[in-house]
C-alpha cells in the first residue's frame, strides 16, 4: 500500500512540475475593446467599437464590445505599438467575422511586414479564430489591421500578442500520468518477486 501511495504522489509531482504556472500576458492594451472605445489603438478610417447586434453580426465574440471595419474606397487601419523582448518569439491571435461583401479586403502587418491578406473574406458572419506564431520581437513592434468593406462591415475581437509557448496539451498530461503509473506497476511487480 505504501508503494502505491508513493507512486500516486510521484505522478502528481511530475504533473504539477510540468504544468504551466501562469498564462502568457497579452502585450496589447484593450485587445478586446472592452473599454467601449479604441483606448490603446491608433485609428485611421471609419472603424468603430460597437456592442450587441450590428450589421450581420449577433454580438461580440466574448465580452460586450468589438471593433468593426467599414471604410469605403480605400483601407482604414487599426494599429497598436507595444514593447516586447528583442529576439523573443510571439504569437498573434484574434477573432474575425465577415460576410464576403464585394469588394472587401483585410490584411495584417507586423511592423511593415504583411502577414497575410484576404480578399472578399467570408466567415458566414461567424467568429473565426486566427493564430499566427513565430513572430520575432525587436523590442518595440506594431501590429496593424487594415481593411475596407464596400458597403458593409467586417468585425474584429479579442486581439492578443503573447510570448510563444509550447505548453503541452491536456492529453499530453494524461499520457504522461498513465506512463508514470505504468512504470510504477512494473517497479511494484519487480519488488514483490
Backbone torsions as a table, in degrees:
resi	resn	phi	psi	omega
1	UNK	NA	-36.8	-178.5
2	UNK	-64.6	-39.8	179.6
3	UNK	-63.1	-41.2	179.5
4	UNK	-62.0	-43.8	178.8
5	UNK	-62.2	-43.0	178.9
6	UNK	-63.4	-39.4	179.3
7	UNK	-65.9	-40.4	177.9
8	UNK	-63.7	-43.3	178.6
9	UNK	-63.1	-42.3	179.3
10	UNK	-63.8	-42.9	179.0
11	UNK	-62.5	-42.7	178.6
12	UNK	-63.4	-41.5	179.7
13	UNK	-63.3	-41.0	178.2
14	UNK	-64.4	-41.8	178.9
15	UNK	-61.0	-49.0	-178.7
16	UNK	-64.6	-40.3	-178.8
17	UNK	-66.2	-29.8	-177.7
18	UNK	-93.9	-9.6	-179.3
19	UNK	-76.4	148.3	177.1
20	UNK	-67.0	140.9	-178.5
21	UNK	-87.3	-29.7	177.7
22	UNK	-143.7	159.8	175.2
23	UNK	-89.2	146.9	-179.7
24	UNK	-62.7	137.0	-178.3
25	UNK	-86.8	138.2	176.5
26	UNK	-68.8	127.1	179.6
27	UNK	-79.8	-12.1	-178.7
28	UNK	-89.1	149.9	174.1
29	UNK	-92.0	131.4	173.4
30	UNK	59.3	41.8	-178.5
31	UNK	-64.7	-20.5	178.3
32	UNK	-105.2	6.7	175.9
33	UNK	59.4	25.2	-176.5
34	UNK	-73.8	-4.2	171.8
35	UNK	-76.6	-10.8	-178.4
36	UNK	82.9	7.0	178.4
37	UNK	-151.0	-169.0	-177.6
38	UNK	-96.6	33.1	176.1
39	UNK	-51.6	127.9	179.9
40	UNK	91.0	-15.3	-176.6
41	UNK	-108.5	153.3	170.4
42	UNK	-105.6	131.4	-175.7
43	UNK	-117.3	134.9	175.9
44	UNK	-137.0	89.5	-179.3
45	UNK	144.7	-158.8	-175.7
46	UNK	-102.1	34.7	175.9
47	UNK	-70.8	151.5	-179.8
48	UNK	-141.7	158.8	169.7
49	UNK	-105.6	128.7	-176.7
50	UNK	-128.4	167.9	175.7
51	UNK	-135.6	150.1	178.9
52	UNK	71.4	-166.0	179.7
53	UNK	-62.6	136.6	179.1
54	UNK	-152.5	134.1	-178.0
55	UNK	53.1	-112.8	179.4
56	UNK	-112.0	20.1	-177.3
57	UNK	-110.9	139.7	-174.9
58	UNK	-80.7	-16.8	179.7
59	UNK	154.2	-172.1	-177.2
60	UNK	-64.5	153.7	175.7
61	UNK	-65.9	-40.2	177.6
62	UNK	-153.4	139.5	-176.7
63	UNK	86.0	-152.9	-174.8
64	UNK	-111.2	-27.4	-171.1
65	UNK	-117.7	157.0	174.8
66	UNK	-155.6	162.2	-179.0
67	UNK	-98.5	147.9	175.2
68	UNK	-128.3	143.8	177.0
69	UNK	-105.9	128.8	-179.9
70	UNK	-142.3	23.7	179.5
71	UNK	-61.0	143.0	177.7
72	UNK	-117.1	131.5	175.4
73	UNK	91.4	-32.6	177.5
74	UNK	-154.5	163.4	-177.1
75	UNK	-73.3	139.0	167.0
76	UNK	-99.1	161.8	-178.7
77	UNK	-129.7	151.8	174.7
78	UNK	-133.2	117.5	-174.3
79	UNK	-138.4	158.8	176.1
80	UNK	-149.4	131.9	174.5
81	UNK	-96.5	146.3	-177.0
82	UNK	-150.0	159.2	178.0
83	UNK	-93.2	135.1	176.6
84	UNK	-140.0	-168.7	-178.6
85	UNK	-104.5	123.3	179.4
86	UNK	-58.6	130.8	178.9
87	UNK	88.2	-13.7	179.8
88	UNK	-77.5	141.8	176.0
89	UNK	-84.9	141.2	-178.2
90	UNK	-129.5	159.1	176.3
91	UNK	-120.6	130.0	173.8
92	UNK	-99.5	131.2	176.8
93	UNK	-134.4	141.2	177.5
94	UNK	-158.4	160.9	175.9
95	UNK	-110.3	137.2	-173.3
96	UNK	-136.8	142.8	175.6
97	UNK	-139.4	142.0	178.4
98	UNK	-157.8	169.2	-178.4
99	UNK	-124.9	12.2	173.8
100	UNK	76.2	26.6	177.0
101	UNK	-56.4	148.4	-176.6
102	UNK	-125.0	120.0	3.8
103	UNK	-89.8	148.1	171.4
104	UNK	-152.9	154.7	175.3
105	UNK	-152.1	156.1	-178.6
106	UNK	-146.1	124.9	179.9
107	UNK	-132.0	160.0	178.5
108	UNK	-131.7	137.3	179.1
109	UNK	-125.2	139.9	168.4
110	UNK	-107.9	109.3	-168.7
111	UNK	55.9	-122.4	-179.5
112	UNK	-100.7	6.0	-179.1
113	UNK	-91.9	121.0	178.1
114	UNK	-75.3	124.6	-179.7
115	UNK	-84.2	-41.6	171.8
116	UNK	-170.3	166.5	177.7
117	UNK	-136.5	143.5	174.2
118	UNK	-123.5	128.7	175.7
119	UNK	-101.5	132.2	-177.6
120	UNK	48.2	51.3	-177.1
121	UNK	-62.9	142.7	-178.5
122	UNK	-140.8	109.8	176.0
123	UNK	-103.1	8.4	-176.6
124	UNK	68.1	26.4	-177.3
125	UNK	69.8	4.4	177.5
126	UNK	-87.9	149.9	177.1
127	UNK	-75.9	130.8	174.3
128	UNK	-122.1	139.8	178.8
129	UNK	-90.9	131.6	175.5
130	UNK	-117.4	137.4	179.3
131	UNK	-134.1	131.3	177.2
132	UNK	-125.2	117.2	-178.2
133	UNK	-108.4	164.8	176.2
134	UNK	84.7	17.1	176.4
135	UNK	-78.2	130.7	-173.4
136	UNK	-100.4	126.0	179.6
137	UNK	-73.3	152.7	177.0
138	UNK	-116.3	-1.3	-174.8
139	UNK	110.9	-34.1	174.9
140	UNK	-151.1	116.7	-176.7
141	UNK	-130.3	166.6	-179.9
142	UNK	-132.0	131.8	172.5
143	UNK	-104.3	133.0	-178.5
144	UNK	-130.7	129.4	171.5
145	UNK	-104.5	132.3	-177.9
146	UNK	-128.6	135.6	179.8
147	UNK	-169.4	162.8	174.4
148	UNK	-144.3	155.1	178.0
149	UNK	-149.8	104.4	-178.2
150	UNK	-99.1	113.1	-1.5
151	UNK	-110.6	29.3	-174.5
152	UNK	-107.3	-144.5	-174.2
153	UNK	-142.4	145.2	169.7
154	UNK	-113.8	153.3	-173.8
155	UNK	-121.2	147.6	-177.5
156	UNK	-138.7	138.2	-179.6
157	UNK	-153.5	162.2	173.8
158	UNK	47.4	59.9	179.2
159	UNK	-87.7	131.2	177.6
160	UNK	-142.8	148.0	169.4
161	UNK	-125.6	121.5	-176.7
162	UNK	-140.8	155.6	176.6
163	UNK	-55.3	138.1	178.2
164	UNK	-61.7	134.4	-176.2
165	UNK	-128.2	142.3	174.9
166	UNK	-112.4	43.2	179.7
167	UNK	-65.9	131.0	179.9
168	UNK	-63.9	149.9	176.2
169	UNK	-74.5	159.4	179.4
170	UNK	-54.4	-34.8	179.7
171	UNK	-63.7	-29.6	176.7
172	UNK	-66.7	-37.1	177.3
173	UNK	-65.1	-39.5	178.8
174	UNK	-64.6	-44.2	178.3
175	UNK	-61.9	-43.5	178.2
176	UNK	-61.5	-45.7	-179.8
177	UNK	-63.0	-42.5	179.8
178	UNK	-67.6	-33.9	176.6
179	UNK	-65.3	-42.5	178.8
180	UNK	-63.9	-43.1	179.0
181	UNK	-65.7	-39.2	176.4
182	UNK	-62.3	-43.0	177.0
183	UNK	-62.2	-38.5	177.1
184	UNK	-62.6	-38.8	178.1
185	UNK	-63.6	-40.4	177.8
186	UNK	-64.0	-44.8	-180.0
187	UNK	-63.0	-41.0	-179.6
188	UNK	-61.3	-45.3	179.7
189	UNK	-61.8	-40.3	179.9
190	UNK	-66.9	-34.5	-179.7
191	UNK	-70.4	-33.1	-175.5
192	UNK	-95.6	10.3	177.3
193	UNK	-90.1	NA	NA
